[in-house]
Amino acid sequence: MLRVQKANRIEGKVKVPGDKSISHRAVMFGALAEGTTTIEGFLPGADCLSTISCFRRMGIEIVQEEDRVTVHGKGWYGLQEPSQHLDVGNSGTTIRLLSGIMATQPFHVVMEGDESIAKRPMRRVVGPLRQMGAKIDGRKDGEFTPLAIRGGELKGIHYQSPVASAQVKSAILLAGLQAKGVTSVTEPHLSRDHTERMLQAFGVSVVRDGLTVSVEGGQQLKGRDIRVPGDISSAAFLIAAVMMVPGSSLLIENVGLNPTRTGIIDVVRAMGGSVELVNERVVNEEPVADLSVTYAELNGVEIGGEMIPRLIDEVPVIAVMATQAKGKTVIRDAQELKVKETDRIATVVSELSKLGAKVTPTDDGMIIEGPTPLTGSRIDSRGDHRIGMAMAIAGLAAAGETWIENDEAIAVSFPNFAQILAEICR
């Protein structure tokens, strides 16, 4: 268990681990590319290691030394049929993006994961891939894992996605790269665009027109060097730590600031917090900067609509900050939280309430009343890394001690979280 005590001040200069979304894609695209890809700043968390494991089982040589990875790509059709099922562990990104890639391959594969993955919806990816011609089966007609895919000849489609999901969009685009004709995806709101940016870095032509993104089939990827910036979803917990403890300040270096991911900064600023960008630059098509964060008293806000896809992973820690903000914070249009590693609406409400927070669930989000004094308690992460970290941050403002059970889940995205927390707490 992770033990957290009330902090007097947060200060220092830190770096967060590499971006999880970019790390996944760098390995995948490197494996499909012709030639060698080197990755600096790779996130050696459990999810990204699952991606490496899957490609190794398909004959790709990958050398990993902590946060440096070398992928010896064999081109799009250099993958070999695996002799065993592909185990994606707890990684939704791995199984959904791999589904698009496997749909193009001339062999059969079965993919499965842990207990959490077995509950997560897969038909949102399976449906459009079937429209393209892929043969996919699974529990409940492909709604749940394990998924059995026999790839082959695909045709391009124009898919109108009912949800703004980078995983759905990416799976379709990756399949489209080896489909006949043009494949395009239109979303209700813009989701993360790491796939589009990185495909361009690997030499692929990607066309965007408003909320529609398209690729033409038959394109090849070329190996290259990738530098992965720090993950803003991890930085969000440290930003929140500053806002929970009066008199705090922190410099977070080398953070990826993809505009589809910076909702957390916009919300903190809207609540009255101070987050300044320092040393702005562009690395591998991705904007990067250092974040100078300073404590300020927060006010409640309403969050919904097109903002939600830009901060969906940060909602648990935004709810934590809202417990110390003046007034009411309303989070809506966040139904997607119900199909994450846990039902994050129910879990956030349950665990924050143990600390004394005033938080009420709604069908598509939650309402938090603040400011509310928090008291340390025993918290269960439920095996969800973001719940574990969010509640640890809440513990920084809670009287007494807070214990996070099942804290090993945190290693999925932030392996040295406890160490950094100890370094910055005074």
N, C-alpha and C positions, 0 to 999 in steps of 0.2 A: 504493500500500500504506500501511496505517496502522502507524506504529512506536510501540510501547509499551515503556517502561522500568520497572524495579522502582521502586516508590514508597516514600518514607520515611514519608509520612503523607497522609491524605485529610482535608481540612477545608474549610469554607465554607458558603455558603447558595446554593441553586440552585433553578431551576424546570425541570421536564421538559416536553417537548412535549405537546400535547393528546392525549387518549385516542383511539386509532385506531378502536376499535369505535364509540365515540360519534360521532366525526367522520363516519364512513361513514353512519351512520343519520341524522344530522342533515341531511345533503345529500339522502339518499333521501326521507325523510319530508317535508322541505321542498318537494321537487319535486312530490310527490303531494298536498300540502296546498293548500287554497284560501287565496290571499294570500301575503304576503311573510314569509320566515323569515330572520332574521339570526343568524349563528353567530360567536361570539367564542371564540378559543382553538383554532380548527380546526388539525388536524395537516396541514401542507402536504407530507406525505410522498408517495412515488410511488403507493402503494396508494390513498390517499384521492383523489389527483388523477385516478386511473383512474375512480373513481366519478363525479367531476365531468364528465369527458370523455364518459362513456356517456350521462349525462342531457342534456348539451349536444347530443349527436347526435340526441336525441329531442325537440329543440325547446325545452328549458328554458333560460331566461336565468339564468346564474349568474355573479356578479361575485366574483372572488377577489383579495384584496390581502393577501398573506402569510397571517396566521392569522385574518383577518376575511373572512367569506363571506356574500354576500347571494343568496338563492335566491328567484326569482320563480315561485312555484308556480302550476300551472294546474288543480289538482284531479286526482282519480284518473284521469280519462279525458282529460286534456289532453296526454298524451304523443303524439308523432307517430311513425309508422313510420320507422325510420332507413333512410337510403339506402345505408349501409355496415354491415358487421359491427360489433358492439360489441366493442372490445378492452379486456379487463379487466386487461391487464398481468400482474402477479404476484399479483393479489388474489383469494384464495379467498372472502373476505367479499363482494366485489363480485359475483362470478358466482353465488354460491349465493343470496344475498338477491335479486338481480335476477331469478333464475329464478322465484321466487315472485311477484314483481311482474309479470314478463312473461307469466306464466300467466293473468293477468286481462285482458290487453290484447287488443283486437280486431284484431290485426295479427300479421305474421310477423317474427321477429328471429333472427339468428344471433349467438351469443356465442363468443368464443375468447380465448385469452390467450397467455402466453409458454410456453417449453419446460417449466417447472415445473408450470404450471397444467394442461398437456396430460397430466400423469402423475397428477393428483390425482383421487380418486374422486368422481364426480358422481351415481351412481345412488342414493345415500343421500337426495338431494334429488329427483331425477327420479322415483323410485318413488312416493312419496306424492303428488307433484303430478299424476302420471298417474292415481292413484286418484281424485283430485278432478275429473278430466276434461280435464286439459291434454294437448295433443298435443306430445310432445317426442321428438326423435330426436338421435342422436349416435353417435360411434364406440363399438363394442362394445355396441350397443343402449342407448346413453345413459350408459355407464359413464365415458366420457371426452369431453373437448371435441374439436372444436367442438360446441356444442349448438344445435339448431334448434328454436325454440318457436313454435307458433301458439296464441295464447291464445284465450280464449272463456269460455263459460258454465261455471262450476265449482259443485260441490256440496260442502258441508261434510263432513268426516270426523273420526273420532276416531283419531288415529295413535299407536300404541304404539312409540316410537322405541327401537331396539336400542342406540343410543349416546346419551350425554349431549352434545349438540352444539347450541350456540347458533345456528349457521348453519342447521342442519336445522330446528330449531324455528322460527326467524325466517322462513324461506322459506315454511313451511306457514302460519304465522299471517298473513303478509302476503297470501298467496293467499286465506286465509280471510276477510279483510276485505271481499272482493268476491264471496264464494261464497254460495250459497243455504243458509241455516240456520247452525248453529253448527259451528265448527271447533275441535278441541282436540288437544293434544299431551301425552302422558305420557312422562316420561323416567325412566331407571333412577336417575339422580342429577340434582340441580339444576345446569343449565349457566348460563352468563352470562345475566342477565335485562335487559340494556340495552334490548332491543327492547320488552319489556313496559313498562318504566318510561318510555321515551320516547314510546311510543304514547299512554300516559296523559297525558303532557305536551302532546301534540298533540290532546287531546280525545277519545281513543278509550277505550271501556269494555273493560277486560281483567279476566277473572276467574281467580283462582288458587285451586286446591284441592289442597294438598299438592304433589305432583310433576306435577300436571296444570294446564295453562293453556289458557284458552278465549277465543275472540272470536266475536262474531256478525257475519254478513255485512251489507253495506250501510252500513257506517260511513264517515264522511268525516273527514279531518284538517284542522285549522285552523292556518295559519301562526303562528309565534311566535318569540320570541327565545330562543336557546340559548347557554349558556356552557359550554364544554367544559373539564372539569378535566384536570389532568395525568394522563398514562397510568401506572398503577401497574406495568404490564409494563415500561415504560422506567425507572421509579424502581427497579425490582428490581435493575437492573445497578449503580446507585449504592449501594443498600443493601449489595449484595455487595462492592463496592469497599471500603467501610468495614470489613467483616468480614474482608477479606483482608490488611489492613495494620494492625498493632498501633498503638495510640495515636490512632486516627482518630475523627473525629466529623463529622456533616454534618446540615444542616437542608434538607429537600426540601419546598418549598412547594407548596400547592394540588394535592394528589394525590387522584384519585378513589378512594374506598374502598368501591365496590360489594361487598357481602358475598360475591358469587359470584366475586370476583377477589382476595380478600385472603389466599389460601392462602400466598403468599410470606411475609407477615408472621407468620402462625401458625407456619410452618416455621422461620423464623429465630429466633423466640422459643423454640420447642421445642429448637433446637440450642444455646440459651444466649445468643443475641444480644439486644441492646437496641434496640427500636423503639417509641418513644412517640408517641402521637397528640396534636397540639396544634391549638387553634383549630378544633374540629370544627363542621361546619355541613352544610346540605343545599342543593343547587343543582340546579334542574330535575329533581327526584325522585331525585337521586343524592347519596349522602353524600360529603363532601369534608373533608380535614384536611391539616395540615402534619405531616411525619414527622421526628422528632428521632432520629437513628440514632447509636449509640455502639458502638465496637469492644468485643467480648468474645470470649474463647476459646470455640470451638464444639465441640460433641460430635455424633457421628454419630446419625442417626435413621432410622426406617423410614417411608416415605411411600407410601400407596396408597389404594384404595377411593374413597370419595366426595370425598376431598381432591384427587384428580388433576384433575377438571374445573376446580377453583378455582385451579390453578397450572400448567396444561399448558404455557403459553408460557414459564414461568419455569424449567422443568426443566433446560435447559442451564446456566443460571447457578447453580442450586442444586447441580448436579454440580460446578461449579467451586469453590463454597464448601466442599463436602464433601471436597475434596482437602486442605484445611487443618484439618478437624475431627478430633477424637480418636475413633478407632474406625471402625466400618463404617457407611456410609449405604446403605440399600437403597431403590431406587425401583421400584415394581411397579404393575401395572394401567395402564400408560401406553402401550398399543399404538398409541394415536392419534398418538404421536410419529412413527410410521413413515410417515404420510401428510401431513406438513407440507411446508414448502418443500423440505426434504430429509428423508431418513430420519434423524431427529434422534438416535435411539439409536445407529446406526452412526457417524454423523458426530461426535457428542460423544466417543464412545469413541476413534475414530481421531485426532481433533485433540488431545484432552487427553493421549493417550498420547505424542504428539510432545513434550509438555512434561515428560514423566516421571511423569505421574499413574498411579496403580494403579486402573484402571477396567475392569470386566468387563461385557460386554453379556449380557442375558438376553432371553428371548422377549418380555417385556412391560416392560422397563426396563433397569436397570443396577445394579451394586454398586461402590461407591467406597471405597477404603481410605485412611485418613489418620491423622495429618498426613503429607504427602509433600512434600519439597523439589521445587520446579519450576525448570526451566531454560529460558530463552528459546529460541524456535525459529521457524521459518517455518510459518505456519498458513494454511490455505485455508478461507475462509468458505463455499465451495461455492455462493455466491450466496444464502446464507441470512442475513438480517439478525441474527437472534438468535444464531446460531453465531458470527458475526463479533464481536458485542459481548461475548458470554460469554468468548471466548478473549482478547479485549483485557483484560478484567477479570482473567483468570488471569495475564496478563502483568504485572500490577501486583505480584504476589508472586513472579515468576520472576526468577532471576538473569540478568543481561545484558539483551538486547533481544529482544522478540517482534515479529514482522512479520505483519500480517494481510493476506493477499492477497484481491483482489476485495472490498475494503472499501466500494466504492460501494453494495453491497447494504444497508448500514446505514441509508441515507437512506430506506428504505421506512418505518421507524417512528420514527427518531431522527436527523433530519438534522444536528443540531449536536452529536452525541455526542462527536466528537473534540475539539471546542472546549471542551465542559464538562469532559471528562476532564482536559484541560490546565489548566483553571482550578482544579480541586480537588486536583490532585496536588502534593505538596510534596517 
